Each structure stands twice: as structure tokens, then as C-alpha cells.
Amino acid sequence: MTTNAGVRVTRPNVVIQRSENPEKKYHEAYWENENNRSKCRGENLCMAFMKEVKPIPGSTIYDFGCGTGRGGLALALLSHCKVTLVDISSNSLDSEVAEACKNQGDNLSFLQHDLFNPLPKRLKYGYAVDFFDKLSIEDFPNTIKNCLQSVERLYFTVTTTEERPYDWWLSYLKKCDVIVYLSCLDGNEATFYTSSWIDASVLVELGKVNIEEELINNVRVNIKNGFDQCTPHAKQEREVILLAGGPSLNNFIEDIKQKRADGMALITTNGTYNWAIEQGLTPSAQIIVDGREHNTRFLTPAMPQCKYLIASQCHPKLFEVASKEQTLIWHATIPDELNEELGEQYNNVWYGVIGGSTVTLRSIVLLRMLGYYKFHIYGFDSCLMDGEHHAYKQPENDGEQLVTVSLGDKTFICTTWMASQAQEFMAQSQLMGDEVNLAVYGNGLIVNILSAANQEI
């Protein structure tokens, strides 16, 4: 099975433009004064940008409100990226920078543009030094929106004031649904490194399975407690019902019950375990990958005929809930530093389960390792439906920030991890190819991705 449909993350957008900036003449007069040129310091912060952002050589950068252009020129030379200098004034560039724009081809170029209006193309990175805080109250909202939406990542500095202190800037970015990778305050200068979620690839990076020090310690504890491992099995024809937790799960209760009565294995994940039991269904297996202690609630009440497949990175308390005879351990994302310890513990025979960052995506790979390849997946929506994020109450997901995902002429409201999951699903599907046969039910984002892919084939 392959999917080729593209997912593009956008936000609802009303385009506001103007034909003439009333302050344009003021800006041009400003640059006629040579003393003003010495105040520009874009070149002084290039190394800070390089250290934090680590731009990919050959990628593209906007220098917003570039002024003299010295900062953008330094970026082009140091980062080996293609830099587009942007300013409303035609005379802002230093003469040396203007000459470099003529000689550097597309490695360094100048775009005279009023940033109150949308930019003509989207680039990888944005850089802005002492620009946004200089904007008028009228121009600020539209200008920062256009800059955020024209780049995948934006690094900028501002001078804080009593009217716009550091906390005001953080609050404003949050209101704009912006991811803040870095925010710091040095005196009255604030620095921010952000993403406006304009591309789902950004979300994929944020959605990776978290394997921080606490989870590494969980692995070290859990592998020493003598639980049997999940190991590869031969391919088998028994079909599997896999329950994800999306809202559409409630629309297929009778269908799931019938398939279970017909002999299919019922595999639950996280809260779908309790949902299934409430419907009078007995899970064949329950899968958990998340490392937080509160996931113990997804293991009670214990069901005598159920197997509990718990990732080694899970909190040790989870391994205390179910009986040892019913529990199998498996290994999700494992950092290199644990390879030797796992080898010693399992006589160099252990199996890492690759895959996406969510329990549903990782379950598909784990179950394939166990021999299953025919899947009927319910509740795999990867979007909100009628405002609900799950088929049951899961309060820890209440209030999560939302984005709008566009797929063809349809739009879906998603949390960030849902949008990431959709992007990862496409990549994982291409990787697995014909190794799995997936039937996904409902009308959520994932089903529509599959439908779009089938139309392209």
C-alpha cells in the first residue's frame, strides 16, 4: 500500500493588502542619513542565528526589514544559504551590499516589498533584527502575520518596552498559534525562534517519540525485570481489528462487535482498552508506548485473556499492574547509548520497532512484526470531529492548540500531533508498501489521504 497525497498545514487567512505605504517616504528619508546606517546590527547577530537555527546549506532565507543588508550578506556568506533581502525602501542597502546583490546571482538578492502585503513565495527561514518592534500599531498585526506565514522558521529580536514587555510578545505568539522553540530575554532585548506550522514537516519534528533522560532510565529499569520480549513471528492470515481513539470510533460499535464475533483479533491502544470493555468487548492485546505514569489507568481492569504489550520506555509502574505472564515488553525508539545494555540483557537478540510517533502508527509496525498484516482500523481520524478529539473523555488533550490542515478542497481541524501523525502515516505507508493491508474506517483525515492517494494511482 502506498500513499502519495500531500498534506499542507495552513490557517484560515483573509488577505489584506494596500497599494501604498503612507510611511514609505519617511523610511527612504531615514536611509539618506548616514548616521542611521551605523545603528543597524543585523550582522552582529548572525552567529547567534547560526548557532540556534543551524540552517541547512543551500536552503533559503528572508531577511525581513533588512535595512542596510549587512546582516543578510553575512548570512549568505556564513550559512551558504540563498538570502533574499526585503525592505520597503529602495535606498536602504549599503552600496557594497547593493553591488553584491548584482554579482551574487540568486545567492543574494533584494526584494523591495511592503511587508504589510503577503510575500510572493515561501522560504525555509526568516531573520529579523529590530524590525517588528519598530512597526506602527496599525501595521504590526498584518506584517508579522505575513512574515510568519512566508517562512517555515522565523528567528527575530525585538527591544521590549513597558507597553510590549517580554511576556506580551510570548502571549502574542501563542495567540497566533506559533510554536516557540527558543525565547530569551537579555536586558531589554528579547530573542525568539519560532515556527508558524506552515508546513507539516515542522510538526513531524515536534511529534517524534520523546526519548529524553527519564525515558532512557525507564528502559534501563524495565529490561532488568525479566519480562518476555515481543519477537518476530511468521506471517499469519488472521485479521486484526486495531482501535485508535478518534471520535469516529463510536460510529462503528456494531461493526467492530461483528468482526470480533467472526474471530478477528481485537487490539486496543491507550484509552480504547477501557472503551472496548465498556462495549462488552474483550481485547486480545493492549498496546502502550507513552512513558507517563498516568497511563496505568489504561491497564485496568485486567482481562484474563488479554496480552499487554508495553514499550520498554514506559513508566515502570505500568509493568506492575498486569500479571507478568500476560505482559510482553517491546522496544520503541532506542538511542545508541542503550544498544550495549540491551545486547547484554538479551544476549544480543532484541528487536527495535521503528515507526511514527503515535501509538497507532507504532502498533501497525509492532503487529506486523508479530505476523499480522491484514488490519481493520477504527477511530484513526487524526482530526477533530464535531469538536471532539477522542471517542471518550481524555482531559489531558483538552485545550490543545489547533491548526487547519488542507487536503485538496477539504479542510480538517487538527491538534499538532494529529497533523504530524498524518504526515508520518504517509511516510510510514510508503516504507511498508505491500507488507500491510490496511482498511481504515470513517471520514477523517487519514481516510481522505488514502482516498486521494487511490485517485492518483
N, C-alpha and C positions, 0 to 999 in steps of 0.2 A: 504494500500500500504506500503510495506516495502522495504528498500534497504540495502544491506549488502556489497556492493562493497567498497573496501578500496581505499583511495586517499593517495598517498605518494608524498610529495614535494621533488624534487631533483633539482640539477642544472647540466647542461652539464659537463661532467667530463672526462678528459683524465688522466689515471692513469700513473704516473711516479714513478719508483722505482729504487733503487740501491741495490746492494748486499753488499757493504761495505762502511761505512762512513770513509773518509780519516782522520777525526779528532777524531775517536774513541779512539785511543791510548792516544791522548792528554787529553781527558776527564778522562780517567782512571787514568792517572798520576796525574791529578789535585786532585782527591779524595784521593790520597795517602798522601797528605799534610794535617795534622790535622788542621792547621790554617785556611784552606779554609772552613772547615766544620762549623766553628763558624760564617761565613758570611751568611749562609743560614737563611732565616727568614720566611719561609713558615708558621711556627706555629704561628708567630706574627700576621698574617692577617686572621687567621681562623674566629675570631669573626666578622670581617668586612664582610667576605663571608657569614657567618650565618645570619647576620642582613639583608643583602641586598637580598640574594638569597632565604632564608627560605627553604632549601632543604627538600623534603618530606622524613620522616623517612622510611628506607628500600629501598630507591632508590639508584642509582649507580653513582659514581663519578670517573673520571680520574684525577689524579694529574700529569699534564704534566711537564716533566723535574723536577721530584720530588727531585733530589739531595739526601740529607740525609734522606728524607722520614718523617722528623719530622712533617711537615705540614700535610701530608696525614694521619699520625697516629692520630694527634689531630682532624682532620676532622672526622675520623671514630668514635672516642670516643665521640665527641661533637654532631655530627649530627645524630648518629645512622644509618648512611648510609654505604653501601659497597664501599670501596675505592680501586681502582687499581692504584698503584704507577707505573709510567712509566719513564724510563730513559734509555739512550743508554749505560751507564756504568754499568757493573756488580758489581762494588765495591762501588757504590755511597752511599748506605744505611748505616746509623749508625748501629752498631751491635745490639743495643736494638730494632731498627725498624725491622731489618732482622729477629730477633728472634720472634718478634710479628707477622710477616708475616707467620711464620711456625705454630704459635699457634692459630691464629685468624680465620682459615678456609677461607671462601670467604669474610669475613668482611674486611680483609686487605690482599692484595696480591701484588706481584711485577711482572711487565712485563718488561723484557729487550727488548727494541724496538727502532729502529731508526725512529723517527717521520717524517723523510723525506718520509717514506713509509706509506701507509694507515694502519689504525689500524684494528685489526681483528673483532671488534664488536663496536656497537654504544651504548653509555651510556647516562644517563639523563643529568649529569652536567660535566663540565670541570673546573679545577682550575689550574692556572699557575702563579707563583710568580717569577718575574725577570727572565723569560725564553726567551720570544720571542725577547727581545731587545739584547740578547747575541748571537743570531744566526748570522751566516755569511750571507753576501749579497746573496750568491748562494743558501743557504739552506732556507732562510726565507720564500719566497712565497709558496713553496710546503709544508713546515712544518706547517705554520699557517692554510693553506687550509685544510690539513688533520685533524688538531685538531678541527677546526670549524665544519667540516663535520662528525666528530665522536661523537659529543655531541649535545644535544638539546639546552643547555645553556652553555655559557663559560664566566667565571669570571677570569680576569687576570690583572696583574700590569706590568708596564714597567717603566724604567727610561728614560725620554726624553733627547734628545741631540739637538745640533744645526742642525745636519743632519736629525734627526727624531723628530721634536718637537711635541707637543700635537696635533696641527692641522693636522700634517701629518698622525698621527695614525687615527684620525677621518675620514680623507679623504680616507685612505686606506680601512678602514672597509666599508665605503659607496660604494667604488668601487667593493668590494666583495659582495655587496647586503646583508650586515649584518644589522640586527636590533640592535640598541644600546639602551638598557634600561637605562643604567647609564654610564656617563662619567664624570670624575672629575680630577682636577689637584691640587696636594698639593706639592708646591715647584717644584721639577723636577720629581716627581713621579705621573704617570697617572694611573688611575684605570678605567677599562671598564667591564661592564656586558652586554653580547650580546647574540644574537641568530642567527644562520645561516639559519633559516627557513627550517631545515632539516625535520621537521615533521609538518603536517598541524595543529596539536593540538596547536602548538605555535601560529599560525595565528588566530585561533579561539579566543584565549585570547585577542589578539590585536583587533579583529574585534567586540568585544562586543559593544552594543549600549552605546554611551558615555552619562553618566548621571552626569556630573560634575555640579558644583555650578550654572553656568549660566543656564543650562537646568532645574535645580530644581527651580530656580527663574521664568523661563518661565512657568512652571506648576502652580506655585502659582498665577501668574498674570492671566493666561488663564482660570483657573477653576472658577474664580470670575466673569467672564463676561457673564454668563447666556446662554452659548451655550448648545443645547441639546446633550446628550451623545449617542454614539452608544451602543445599548443594544442587548442582545441575542434574536434571532428570531428562530421560528420553521424551521426545515429542509424543503427546497423547491427544486423543480425539475428543475427550470430554470438554464440553463447552463451559465457559465461565461467565457468570454474572458479576460484574465489578461495579460497586456502588461508590460514586463520588457524591459530594454533599450538596450539589446545586439545587436550586428551588424546583426544577422540573421533576425531581425525583418523586415528588408527591403525585405527579400525574400518571405514574406507571406502576402503582402498587399491585394491581391485579395482574398485570403482565409479568411482573417480577415473580409473584407467587406462582403463576402457572409454569414459568420456566424452572423455578425451583422444584415444583412438584414433578416436572418431567425429568428431573435428575441432574440438572446443571449444578455445578459448584457455585456457592454464593460467597463472594469475597467482599468484605467491608473494609472501609478505611475511616479512621478517626471517628467522628460522630455518627456515621452511618451504621456503626455497630449497634448503638442504642436505638437508632431509628428502626432498624430491621427487627430487633427484638420486640419493640412496641407493636410492630405489624404482625407478630406471631411467627416470624421467620428465624431460623437458626443458622447463623453464619457458619460456613465451612472454615473460614480463616479470617482473622482481623489483622490488618497491616498498619503499623505506625512508624513514622520516620522522624517526626518533630522531637526536639530534645528537651522540651519544657516539662517540668514535673506535673503540672496540672493535667497532662494527658492520661494520668492514671484513671481518670473517670471514663475513658474510652475502653476500659477493660473489665468493667463491672456492669451487670452481674456476670460471673463466669459461666460459660456454657460448656458442658462436659464434652460435646462432640466438636468443639471449635479449636483450631490451632491458632496460636498467637505469634505472628511474625514481627518481631520487634527489632528495629535497627540498633546496631551497637552504639550509635551516638545518642540514643535516648537516655533519659534520666534513669539512674539505677533503680529508683523506686518502682518503675514500670515492671521491672523483672521480678519484683517481689509480689506482684498482685496475682498473676496467673500461676498455675502449677508448673513446675519445671518440666514435667512430662509433656505438657501441651505447648511449651514455648520453644520457638526456634529463633536464633539470632542471625542477623544478616548485616552486611556492611555496605553503607551508602558511600558518600564521598569521603575518601580517606587521604589525608595529607601524607607526603613522603616520609615524614618523620615517624609514622606509625608502622611502616612496612616491615621493619625488622622485628618489632614487637609482635605483630600479627603472625609473622613467619615462625617465630619461636613458639608462640602459643598453639599454633595449628600445624606444626611440623611442615611449614611452607606450603600447606594446602588450604587456601582460603579464597573466597570469591568476592570481588568488588562488584557491586551493582551500580552501573552508571545510569544516567538518565536525567530528566528535568528536575526542577527544584521542588515540585509539589508531590504530595504522597500519591496522587493518582498517576502521574507520569512515571514515578519510580516504581509503582506497583506493576505497571504493564511490563517493565523490563524484568522485575523480580519474578513475576509469574511465568514469563517466557522461559527464564532460567529453570523454573520448576517443571517445564514441559508443556505448559498451556499456550495455545496460540489463537484460539477462537474466543473472542471476547464480545460480550454484550454489555455496553457501558451505559449506565443511567446516572443522571444528575451531573454529567460532565458538561456544564453550561459555560463556565469561565466568564460569566457576566451576571449582573443583577437581573432579576425578572420580577416585575411589579414591585420594585424597590427592595426585594429580599435578596440577601446574599447566600443564604443556605435554606435547605428544606426544613430546618429545625432551628431552634434558638441556639445561637453561638455568640454570646455577648462580646467576646474578645475581638470579633470582627466588626462590631458596631462602630460607626463613626469614622471608618477608614476613608482616606481621600480617594476621590473618584476621577476617572478620565473617560473620555468618549473615544471609542475605537470605531474606525470606519472600515467597512469591508464592502467594496463595490458601492452600491447605493444604499446600503443598510448601515445603521449605527447601533452600537451597543454600549451600555454604561457598565464600566468595569472598575474594580479596585486595581491598584498597580500590580499586585501579584497575579490577578486574573489575566491581565493583558500580557504579562510576562509568560504565564503558563500557555497562552495561545501561541505566542511566538515559539516557545520551546517545543510545543506539541508538533508544529510543522517541521522543525529541525529533527526531532526525535523520530517522527514518522518516516522521513526521508532516509534516516540512518538505518532503521529497522527494515524498511522495504517490505518484502513479502513474508518476512518472518512472523508477522502477526496479521490476523484478520479481524478488523475492528468494526463493530456495528455500534454507532453512538446514537442515542435516542434523545428526542426533544427538538427544540428550535433555538438553542443558544448559539453562542459564538462558534464553538467547536463544530457543531453540526453544519453551520453555514460555511465554515472554512472547508470542510470536506465536500460540501455540495459545489462550492466554487472550483475546487480542485478537480472534481469529476467532470465539470463542464469544460475545463481546459484540456483534459486529456484527449 
